[in-house]
Amino acid sequence: MKRLVVFGFLGIQLDDAGGPGRWQKWRPTVALGMHEDLAVARIELLADRRKSARLIGTIIDDLRAVSPDTEVRVHDVHLQDPWDFEQVYACLFDFARRYAFDTDEEEYAVHITTGTHVAQICWFLLAEARFLPARLIQTSPPAQQRAGGAGSYSLIDLDLQRYNQIAQRFSNVQHETTQFLKSGIATRSADFNRMIEQIERVAGKSKAPMLLMGPTGAGKSQLARNVFELKKQRQNLRGAFVEVNCATLRGDGAGSALFGHVRGAFTGAQHERAGLLKSADGGLLFLDEIGELGPDEQAMLLRAIEDKRFPPLGGDKEVSSDFQLIAGTNRDLAAAVRNGAFRDDLFARLNLWTFQLPGLKERREDIEPNLDFELSRYERNYGERVRFNREARARFLAFATSSEAIWPGNFRDLGASVTRMATLADAGRITVDVVDQEVDRLRQFWRGEKIESGGALALLSAEALAAIDHFDRPQLAYVIDVCRRSTSLSDAGRYLFQSSRLARSSTNDGDRLRKYLARFGLSFDGLRDDRLGGRPAG
């Protein structure tokens, strides 16, 4: 059986009864040795020898009288102000760091009855954080304090896993919190649910930036707002939620919108502007599409994150803003760093807590619960309850979860689809006819998207494709297809430029095609597929 060691302060008032009548008064430190069912092997007594030498001696003698087997070790502790939290905590922390714990042979308890309330709080914090591998012991006087005696005691174990009801309550709260982060959607994707659980823990403990990566419509904005609401519920934030899409910021307007400006900072700056970072002081700033920021804004943002201070455009005097940051992007920022399009030091600062939100087609098992969520949202927004009939629901889910459904806009596409069907529903019932019309509409809408996502443009990375205007994508896809079916660069060039080349006296179609492909980081040799060799039809 392990020996019990108790840590505690000398009780300047409670332990000091004075004179021979002291045995008629309950004294908490002496009482530790008077319980028949509590065998204390050693008491580590913290006391100021200069102020309490007489009392220390009396306590040691009296403990020896009631419990001869209990050893008392005195640790000389001088606290200039025992009510100063910083001073008391530092003292006890240093004491715990120096102490040679032997958990194989001894078990430990902290006596929280003596000492100031500040000392009791510090003991608790150190034990709860396991700097002290100890339980708490609380002693209480007998009903008639003047009768002396041992009184009573209780041991408190701070390992919450030992308390089933408390553990269950924590589990329930965590479940409620993760459901809140998921907007109440009973998602079925195990990987997604694990990610949300980790976000819940990070949101509750960390103020560091968070980076949400994922395709457009994957739910980054809603998740950021839910994280803000969670932090505010836990009193981790006092300010507002401020959201901005960085893709909408250009030129002087970008710096002004983010960091504010002073009057006259640039043409048209007739009044001062605080900026979004200042508006987020004490709150949470969500910078969506952060990869679209220019180099100057990236540099200023890095400084604002690290120092919580920054100068407005055109100003010499810095302003402060203690904001927390969540950044969102559909780009591969690591690739952008390699290409020189994004600062490596800013990416390193953002990349502490990075979460990849999957698209809807990677979470097909979550389409059904999200379908119910979108129906409920329609009811809230329009005040009309709409439901599928059984056959219509089965038919829509069969299509929505099939490989044919690519959902390029992810949850935005699903929400729009539900809104259209609900609007066309008669008497609040979505029928098979309404579903068939919607499926045809989606197939037609996605036909062009499939060319890009599953055809020739599948050769490009997600970041490279995102950098190409939708206007240029069909032309590039056609050029790639021609190149892959041509026997040579010149052959492909003659076919592609056969009309315009007739208007010129001399031309180099191959060189012209080579330069066009180079604009997109492509080459003819890299595109050509020998299995599809042969001259293009035309």
C-alpha positions as CSV (number, residue, x, y, z in Angstrom):
1,M,0.0,0.0,0.0
2,K,1.4,3.4,-1.0
3,R,2.3,6.0,1.7
4,L,0.1,9.0,1.9
5,V,1.9,12.4,1.7
6,V,-0.1,15.6,2.4
7,F,1.0,19.1,1.2
8,G,-0.4,22.2,3.0
9,F,0.1,25.6,4.4
10,L,0.4,26.3,8.1
11,G,-2.9,27.8,9.2
12,I,-1.8,31.0,10.9
13,Q,-5.1,31.5,12.5
14,L,-6.8,28.1,12.5
15,D,-3.8,26.2,13.7
16,D,-2.9,28.7,16.4
17,A,-4.9,27.9,19.5
18,G,-2.2,28.9,22.0
19,G,-1.5,27.5,25.5
20,P,-2.6,24.3,27.1
21,G,-6.2,25.0,26.1
22,R,-5.3,24.4,22.5
23,W,-6.5,20.7,22.7
24,Q,-10.0,22.1,23.2
25,K,-10.0,23.7,19.8
26,W,-10.1,22.0,16.4
27,R,-6.9,22.6,14.4
28,P,-6.9,21.4,10.8
29,T,-3.2,20.5,10.4
30,V,-3.0,18.6,13.7
31,A,-6.4,17.0,12.8
32,L,-4.7,15.4,9.8
33,G,-3.0,13.0,12.2
34,M,-6.1,12.2,14.3
35,H,-8.2,10.2,11.9
36,E,-8.1,6.5,12.5
37,D,-8.9,5.7,8.8
38,L,-6.4,8.2,7.4
39,A,-2.8,7.1,7.8
40,V,-0.7,10.1,6.9
41,A,2.9,9.1,6.4
42,R,4.3,12.6,5.9
43,I,3.1,16.2,6.0
44,E,4.9,18.7,3.8
45,L,4.2,21.9,5.7
46,L,4.7,25.3,3.9
47,A,5.4,28.0,6.5
48,D,7.4,31.2,7.1
49,R,9.9,30.3,9.7
50,R,10.7,33.9,10.6
51,K,7.1,34.8,11.4
52,S,5.8,31.5,12.8
53,A,8.7,29.6,14.4
54,R,6.9,29.1,17.7
55,L,3.7,27.9,16.0
56,I,5.6,25.5,13.7
57,G,7.3,23.9,16.7
58,T,4.0,23.5,18.6
59,I,2.3,21.9,15.5
60,I,5.2,19.4,15.1
61,D,5.1,18.5,18.8
62,D,1.3,18.0,18.8
63,L,1.3,15.9,15.6
64,R,4.0,13.7,17.1
65,A,1.8,13.3,20.1
66,V,-1.3,12.2,18.2
67,S,0.4,10.4,15.3
68,P,4.0,9.3,16.1
69,D,4.4,7.7,12.7
70,T,3.7,10.9,10.8
71,E,6.8,12.8,9.7
72,V,6.7,16.5,9.3
73,R,8.9,18.4,6.8
74,V,8.9,22.2,7.0
75,H,9.4,24.2,3.8
76,D,10.4,27.8,4.5
77,V,8.1,29.9,2.3
78,H,7.9,33.7,2.5
79,L,5.0,35.4,0.7
80,Q,5.1,39.1,0.8
81,D,1.4,39.2,-0.1
82,P,-0.4,35.9,0.4
83,W,-3.4,37.4,-1.5
84,D,-1.3,38.2,-4.7
85,F,-2.3,35.5,-7.2
86,E,0.7,35.8,-9.4
87,Q,3.1,35.6,-6.4
88,V,1.3,32.7,-4.8
89,Y,1.0,30.7,-8.0
90,A,4.7,31.2,-8.9
91,C,5.7,30.1,-5.4
92,L,3.7,26.9,-5.5
93,F,4.6,26.2,-9.2
94,D,8.3,26.4,-8.4
95,F,7.7,24.2,-5.3
96,A,6.0,21.6,-7.4
97,R,8.7,21.7,-10.1
98,R,11.5,21.1,-7.4
99,Y,9.7,18.4,-5.5
100,A,10.9,14.8,-6.1
101,F,7.6,12.9,-6.5
102,D,7.7,9.1,-6.2
103,T,4.4,8.0,-7.5
104,D,5.4,4.3,-7.5
105,E,5.7,4.4,-3.7
106,E,3.7,7.4,-2.6
107,E,0.3,9.0,-3.2
108,Y,-0.3,12.7,-2.6
109,A,-3.0,15.0,-1.4
110,V,-3.2,18.8,-1.1
111,H,-4.7,20.2,2.1
112,I,-6.9,23.0,0.9
113,T,-8.4,24.0,4.3
114,T,-5.5,26.1,5.4
115,G,-4.0,29.1,3.6
116,T,-5.8,32.0,1.9
117,H,-8.5,31.5,-0.7
118,V,-5.9,32.5,-3.3
119,A,-3.6,29.6,-2.2
120,Q,-6.5,27.2,-2.3
121,I,-7.2,28.2,-5.9
122,C,-3.6,27.9,-6.9
123,W,-3.4,24.4,-5.3
124,F,-6.5,23.4,-7.3
125,L,-5.1,24.7,-10.6
126,L,-1.7,23.0,-10.1
127,A,-3.4,19.7,-9.2
128,E,-5.9,19.9,-12.0
129,A,-3.1,20.5,-14.5
130,R,-1.2,17.6,-13.0
131,F,1.8,19.7,-12.0
132,L,1.0,18.1,-8.7
133,P,-0.1,14.5,-9.1
134,A,-2.4,14.8,-6.1
135,R,-6.0,14.7,-4.9
136,L,-7.4,17.4,-2.8
137,I,-8.2,16.9,0.9
138,Q,-10.7,19.1,2.7
139,T,-10.9,18.9,6.5
140,S,-13.8,20.2,8.6
141,P,-14.3,20.8,12.3
142,P,-16.6,18.8,14.5
143,A,-20.1,20.1,15.1
144,Q,-18.8,21.6,18.4
145,Q,-15.6,23.2,17.3
146,R,-14.5,23.9,20.9
147,A,-14.7,20.3,21.7
148,G,-11.6,19.6,19.7
149,G,-11.1,16.3,18.0
150,A,-10.4,15.2,14.5
151,G,-13.5,16.5,12.8
152,S,-14.1,15.1,9.3
153,Y,-12.3,15.0,6.0
154,S,-13.1,14.3,2.3
155,L,-10.8,13.4,-0.5
156,I,-11.5,14.9,-4.0
157,D,-10.1,13.3,-7.1
158,L,-9.7,15.8,-10.0
159,D,-9.5,13.0,-12.6
160,L,-12.9,13.7,-14.1
161,Q,-12.9,10.4,-16.0
162,R,-13.6,8.8,-12.6
163,Y,-16.9,10.5,-12.3
164,N,-19.3,8.9,-14.7
165,Q,-22.0,11.5,-14.5
166,I,-19.6,14.4,-15.0
167,A,-17.9,12.5,-17.9
168,Q,-21.3,11.9,-19.5
169,R,-22.2,15.5,-19.1
170,F,-19.0,16.6,-20.8
171,S,-19.7,14.0,-23.6
172,N,-23.2,15.4,-24.0
173,V,-21.9,19.0,-24.2
174,Q,-19.3,18.0,-26.7
175,H,-21.9,16.3,-28.8
176,E,-24.2,19.3,-28.7
177,T,-21.2,21.6,-29.6
178,T,-20.2,19.5,-32.6
179,Q,-23.8,19.4,-33.8
180,F,-23.9,23.2,-33.5
181,L,-20.7,23.5,-35.6
182,K,-22.5,21.3,-38.2
183,S,-25.6,23.5,-38.1
184,G,-27.5,20.7,-36.5
185,I,-27.0,18.4,-39.5
186,A,-26.7,14.7,-38.5
187,T,-23.8,14.1,-40.9
188,R,-22.7,10.5,-41.5
189,S,-19.2,10.9,-43.0
190,A,-16.8,9.6,-40.3
191,D,-13.9,11.6,-41.6
192,F,-15.9,14.8,-41.6
193,N,-17.3,14.2,-38.1
194,R,-13.7,13.6,-36.8
195,M,-12.6,16.9,-38.4
196,I,-15.5,18.8,-36.7
197,E,-14.7,17.2,-33.3
198,Q,-11.1,18.5,-33.7
199,I,-12.3,22.0,-34.7
200,E,-14.5,22.0,-31.6
201,R,-11.5,21.4,-29.4
202,V,-9.3,23.9,-31.2
203,A,-12.0,26.6,-31.1
204,G,-12.4,26.1,-27.3
205,K,-8.7,26.2,-26.5
206,S,-6.8,28.2,-29.1
207,K,-6.8,31.8,-30.3
208,A,-4.4,31.0,-33.1
209,P,-5.4,31.5,-36.8
210,M,-7.4,28.7,-38.4
211,L,-7.3,27.9,-42.1
212,L,-10.3,26.3,-43.8
213,M,-9.5,24.9,-47.2
214,G,-11.9,23.4,-49.7
215,P,-13.9,24.0,-52.9
216,T,-16.4,26.8,-53.4
217,G,-19.7,26.0,-51.6
218,A,-18.1,23.4,-49.2
219,G,-19.4,25.4,-46.2
220,K,-16.3,27.4,-45.1
221,S,-18.3,30.6,-44.5
222,Q,-21.0,28.9,-42.4
223,L,-18.5,26.9,-40.4
224,A,-16.5,30.1,-39.6
225,R,-19.6,31.8,-38.4
226,N,-20.5,28.8,-36.2
227,V,-17.0,28.8,-34.7
228,F,-17.5,32.5,-33.9
229,E,-20.8,31.7,-32.2
230,L,-19.2,28.9,-30.2
231,K,-16.3,31.1,-29.0
232,K,-18.7,33.8,-28.0
233,Q,-20.8,31.3,-26.0
234,R,-17.7,30.3,-24.1
235,Q,-16.8,34.0,-23.5
236,N,-13.7,33.7,-25.6
237,L,-14.8,36.7,-27.8
238,R,-16.5,40.0,-27.0
239,G,-16.5,41.6,-30.4
240,A,-18.3,41.0,-33.7
241,F,-18.0,38.6,-36.6
242,V,-16.5,40.4,-39.6
243,E,-16.5,38.6,-43.0
244,V,-14.9,39.7,-46.3
245,N,-14.3,37.9,-49.6
246,C,-10.8,38.9,-50.5
247,A,-11.5,38.2,-54.2
248,T,-13.6,41.4,-54.2
249,L,-10.7,43.6,-53.0
250,R,-8.5,45.3,-55.6
251,G,-5.9,48.0,-55.6
252,D,-6.0,50.8,-53.0
253,G,-9.5,49.6,-52.1
254,A,-8.0,46.3,-50.8
255,G,-5.7,48.0,-48.3
256,S,-8.3,50.6,-47.3
257,A,-11.0,48.0,-46.8
258,L,-8.8,45.8,-44.6
259,F,-6.6,48.3,-42.7
260,G,-8.5,51.6,-43.1
261,H,-7.0,54.9,-44.4
262,V,-6.5,58.4,-43.3
263,R,-7.9,61.4,-45.1
264,G,-6.0,62.1,-48.3
265,A,-4.3,58.7,-48.4
266,F,-5.2,58.4,-52.1
267,T,-7.4,60.0,-54.7
268,G,-10.9,60.0,-53.4
269,A,-10.0,59.4,-49.7
270,Q,-11.9,62.4,-48.4
271,H,-12.7,60.8,-45.0
272,E,-11.0,58.5,-42.6
273,R,-11.9,54.9,-42.6
274,A,-11.4,52.4,-39.8
275,G,-11.1,49.2,-41.9
276,L,-12.4,45.7,-41.3
277,L,-9.5,44.6,-39.1
278,K,-10.3,47.4,-36.6
279,S,-14.0,46.5,-36.8
280,A,-13.1,42.9,-35.7
281,D,-11.3,44.2,-32.6
282,G,-12.2,41.7,-29.8
283,G,-14.1,39.5,-32.3
284,L,-13.4,37.2,-35.2
285,L,-12.3,38.1,-38.7
286,F,-13.1,35.7,-41.5
287,L,-11.0,36.3,-44.7
288,D,-12.5,34.2,-47.4
289,E,-10.4,33.5,-50.5
290,I,-7.3,34.8,-48.8
291,G,-5.2,33.5,-51.6
292,E,-6.6,36.4,-53.7
293,L,-4.8,39.1,-51.6
294,G,-2.1,41.1,-53.2
295,P,1.5,41.0,-51.9
296,D,1.3,44.3,-50.1
297,E,-1.9,43.3,-48.3
298,Q,-0.3,39.9,-47.4
299,A,2.7,41.7,-45.8
300,M,0.5,44.0,-43.8
301,L,-1.8,41.2,-42.7
302,L,1.2,39.2,-41.4
303,R,2.2,42.1,-39.3
304,A,-1.3,42.6,-38.0
305,I,-1.6,38.9,-37.0
306,E,1.7,38.9,-35.2
307,D,1.7,42.3,-33.5
308,K,-2.0,43.1,-33.4
309,R,-1.0,46.5,-34.6
310,F,-0.8,48.1,-38.1
311,P,-0.8,51.5,-39.7
312,P,-3.8,52.6,-41.9
313,L,-3.1,53.5,-45.4
314,G,-1.3,56.9,-45.6
315,G,-1.0,57.1,-41.8
316,D,2.0,57.2,-39.5
317,K,0.2,56.3,-36.3
318,E,-0.5,52.7,-35.7
319,V,-3.9,51.3,-34.6
320,S,-4.4,48.2,-32.6
321,S,-6.9,45.4,-33.0
322,D,-7.0,42.2,-31.0
323,F,-8.9,40.0,-33.5
324,Q,-8.9,36.3,-34.0
325,L,-8.6,35.1,-37.6
326,I,-10.1,32.4,-39.7
327,A,-9.0,32.3,-43.3
328,G,-10.7,30.4,-46.1
329,T,-9.5,29.4,-49.6
330,N,-10.3,27.1,-52.5
331,R,-6.7,27.4,-53.7
332,D,-3.7,25.2,-52.9
333,L,-1.8,27.8,-50.8
334,A,1.3,25.5,-50.6
335,A,1.5,25.5,-54.4
336,A,0.9,29.2,-54.4
337,V,3.9,29.7,-52.1
338,R,6.1,27.6,-54.4
339,N,4.9,29.7,-57.4
340,G,5.7,32.9,-55.5
341,A,2.0,34.0,-55.5
342,F,1.7,33.7,-51.7
343,R,4.1,34.7,-48.9
344,D,5.7,31.7,-47.2
345,D,5.9,33.4,-43.8
346,L,2.1,34.3,-43.9
347,F,1.3,30.7,-45.0
348,A,3.4,29.4,-42.1
349,R,1.5,31.6,-39.7
350,L,-1.9,30.4,-41.0
351,N,-0.9,26.8,-41.3
352,L,-1.0,25.9,-37.6
353,W,-4.6,24.7,-37.7
354,T,-5.5,23.7,-41.2
355,F,-8.7,21.8,-42.1
356,Q,-9.6,20.5,-45.5
357,L,-13.4,20.6,-46.1
358,P,-14.4,18.0,-48.6
359,G,-16.8,18.7,-51.4
360,L,-20.3,17.2,-51.6
361,K,-19.3,14.5,-54.1
362,E,-16.7,13.3,-51.5
363,R,-19.5,13.1,-48.9
364,R,-22.3,11.4,-50.7
365,E,-23.5,9.7,-47.5
366,D,-24.2,13.3,-46.2
367,I,-26.4,14.3,-49.1
368,E,-29.6,12.9,-47.5
369,P,-29.2,14.7,-44.1
370,N,-28.3,17.9,-46.0
371,L,-31.4,17.5,-48.1
372,D,-33.5,17.5,-45.0
373,F,-31.6,20.6,-43.7
374,E,-32.2,22.5,-46.9
375,L,-36.0,21.7,-46.7
376,S,-36.0,23.0,-43.2
377,R,-34.2,26.1,-44.3
378,Y,-36.7,26.7,-47.1
379,E,-39.5,26.5,-44.5
380,R,-37.7,29.1,-42.3
381,N,-37.0,31.4,-45.2
382,Y,-40.4,31.2,-47.0
383,G,-42.8,30.1,-44.3
384,E,-44.0,27.1,-46.2
385,R,-43.5,23.5,-45.3
386,V,-42.5,21.4,-48.3
387,R,-41.8,17.6,-48.4
388,F,-41.0,15.0,-51.0
389,N,-43.4,12.1,-51.6
390,R,-41.7,8.8,-51.1
391,E,-41.0,7.9,-54.7
392,A,-39.8,11.4,-55.6
393,R,-37.4,11.4,-52.6
394,A,-36.0,8.1,-53.6
395,R,-35.5,9.1,-57.2
396,F,-33.8,12.4,-56.3
397,L,-31.4,10.7,-53.8
398,A,-30.6,8.0,-56.4
399,F,-29.4,10.7,-58.8
400,A,-27.9,13.0,-56.2
401,T,-25.7,10.2,-54.8
402,S,-24.7,8.7,-58.2
403,S,-21.4,9.3,-60.0
404,E,-23.4,11.3,-62.6
405,A,-24.0,14.1,-60.0
406,I,-20.8,16.1,-59.8
407,W,-22.1,19.0,-57.6
408,P,-19.5,21.6,-58.7
409,G,-21.0,24.2,-56.4
410,N,-21.3,21.7,-53.6
411,F,-23.8,22.6,-50.9
412,R,-24.8,25.8,-52.8
413,D,-25.9,23.7,-55.7
414,L,-27.9,21.4,-53.4
415,G,-29.5,24.3,-51.7
416,A,-30.5,25.9,-55.0
417,S,-31.8,22.6,-56.3
418,V,-34.0,22.2,-53.3
419,T,-35.3,25.7,-53.5
420,R,-36.3,25.2,-57.2
421,M,-38.1,22.0,-56.4
422,A,-39.8,23.4,-53.4
423,T,-41.0,26.5,-55.4
424,L,-42.4,24.3,-58.1
425,A,-44.1,21.9,-55.7
426,D,-47.9,21.9,-55.6
427,A,-49.6,21.8,-52.2
428,G,-46.3,21.4,-50.4
429,R,-45.4,18.1,-52.1
430,I,-42.4,17.5,-54.4
431,T,-43.5,14.9,-56.9
432,V,-41.6,12.7,-59.3
433,D,-42.4,15.1,-62.2
434,V,-40.7,18.0,-60.3
435,V,-37.7,15.8,-59.5
436,D,-37.4,14.7,-63.2
437,Q,-37.5,18.3,-64.4
438,E,-34.8,19.2,-61.8
439,V,-32.6,16.3,-62.7
440,D,-32.8,17.3,-66.4
441,R,-31.9,20.8,-65.5
442,L,-28.9,19.8,-63.5
443,R,-27.7,17.4,-66.3
444,Q,-27.8,20.3,-68.8
445,F,-26.2,22.7,-66.4
446,W,-23.4,20.4,-65.6
447,R,-22.6,19.3,-69.2
448,G,-20.0,22.1,-69.5
449,E,-18.6,21.4,-66.1
450,K,-18.0,17.8,-66.9
451,I,-15.9,18.8,-69.9
452,E,-13.7,20.7,-67.5
453,S,-13.7,18.4,-64.5
454,G,-13.5,15.0,-66.3
455,G,-12.2,15.9,-69.8
456,A,-9.2,17.6,-71.2
457,L,-8.9,20.2,-68.4
458,A,-8.5,17.4,-65.9
459,L,-4.8,17.6,-66.7
460,L,-4.6,20.9,-64.9
461,S,-4.3,21.2,-61.1
462,A,-7.2,22.7,-59.2
463,E,-5.2,25.9,-58.6
464,A,-4.3,26.2,-62.3
465,L,-7.9,25.7,-63.4
466,A,-9.1,28.2,-60.9
467,A,-6.8,30.8,-62.4
468,I,-8.3,30.4,-65.9
469,D,-11.4,32.5,-66.8
470,H,-14.5,30.5,-67.6
471,F,-14.5,32.4,-70.9
472,D,-11.2,30.7,-71.9
473,R,-11.8,27.2,-70.6
474,P,-13.8,25.8,-73.6
475,Q,-11.2,27.0,-76.1
476,L,-8.4,25.6,-74.1
477,A,-10.2,22.2,-73.7
478,Y,-10.7,22.1,-77.5
479,V,-7.0,23.0,-78.2
480,I,-5.8,20.2,-75.8
481,D,-8.1,17.7,-77.5
482,V,-6.7,18.7,-81.0
483,C,-3.2,18.4,-79.7
484,R,-3.7,15.0,-78.2
485,R,-5.1,13.7,-81.6
486,S,-2.4,15.3,-83.8
487,T,0.8,13.7,-85.0
488,S,3.0,16.8,-84.5
489,L,3.0,20.3,-83.2
490,S,3.0,21.8,-86.7
491,D,0.1,19.5,-87.7
492,A,-2.0,20.7,-84.8
493,G,-1.1,24.3,-85.5
494,R,-2.1,24.1,-89.2
495,Y,-5.4,22.6,-88.2
496,L,-6.2,25.2,-85.5
497,F,-5.1,28.2,-87.5
498,Q,-6.1,27.1,-91.0
499,S,-8.4,30.1,-91.5
500,S,-6.2,32.9,-90.2
501,R,-3.0,31.6,-91.8
502,L,-4.5,32.2,-95.3
503,A,-4.5,35.9,-94.5
504,R,-0.7,36.0,-93.9
505,S,2.1,35.6,-96.3
506,S,4.2,33.6,-93.9
507,T,3.5,32.0,-90.5
508,N,4.8,29.5,-88.0
509,D,1.7,27.8,-86.7
510,G,3.7,25.4,-84.5
511,D,5.4,28.3,-82.7
512,R,2.1,30.1,-82.4
513,L,0.5,27.0,-80.8
514,R,3.6,26.5,-78.5
515,K,3.2,30.0,-77.1
516,Y,-0.5,29.5,-76.5
517,L,0.0,26.3,-74.6
518,A,2.9,27.9,-72.6
519,R,0.5,30.5,-71.2
520,F,-1.2,27.6,-69.3
521,G,2.0,25.8,-68.4
522,L,1.4,23.1,-71.1
523,S,3.5,21.6,-73.9
524,F,2.6,19.6,-77.0
525,D,4.7,16.6,-76.0
526,G,3.2,16.5,-72.6
527,L,-0.4,16.5,-74.1
528,R,0.0,14.1,-77.0
529,D,-1.5,10.7,-76.5
530,D,0.0,8.3,-78.9
531,R,-2.9,5.8,-78.4
532,L,-5.2,8.4,-80.1
533,G,-2.8,9.3,-82.9
534,G,-4.0,10.4,-86.2
535,R,-5.0,13.5,-87.9
536,P,-8.0,15.4,-86.5
537,A,-11.2,15.3,-88.6
538,G,-12.0,18.5,-90.4
